[in-house]
Amino acid sequence: MKRYIILFCYLGTILISCNGKNLESKDLNNVSEKDTLADYYEHLEGKVIMSDHGEWYVVKEGKRWRAMSEPATTDYLNSIKNGQNNVVKNVPSKILQDFPIAGEILPKLEFKSDKK
């Protein structure tokens, strides 16, 4: 009987301490009324983004840069502070469409524009 009481107290403590904790990144699929698109744009700025279709991009200066290679994204993440915390996955394509595609990011932080 004593073991069950201790077990229930332990589980209760864990449940109470975990209740209401925020996730590391915002859930961009569930837009609440208080969140605005400007908040999402600000949240995505400077980050490596994976769309809900599996494409990878870097959002920089309000533009979307295609990230076609792992070395390119690794170089970018190493160049910014807390690089691993700047990856956002499963961003809806409808939000990404608001960022114009500027070109592609290449290794060694080379941004290749689509404009010739």
C-alpha positions, 0 to 999 in steps of 0.5 A: 500500500505504501508503494502505491501512495509513493508512486501516485505522489511521484506521478502527481508531482510530475503531472503538476510540474509539466502542466502548462509548459510551452513547447520550444517552438510555436505551433504555426498550424494553430493560429490563435486570435491574439497572434498576428501574421506580423508575429509569425513573420518576426518569429520566422525571420533569420531561421531555417524553415521546413515547410509542411511539404518538406522543402527547406528555406532560410528566411532573411530580410523578409525573403525566402532563400531555398536551402538545397544542401545540408552544408549550406544550412549547416554553415548558416546555422553555425554563423548565427547565435544559438543556431540549433534553436533557429530551426522551425519545422512544419510551417504551413505553405500558405504562410511561406507563400507570403515570403517571396523567393529571392534565390538559393543559399549556398555553402559558405554563406553565399546567397545566389539570387535568381535575378540575373 
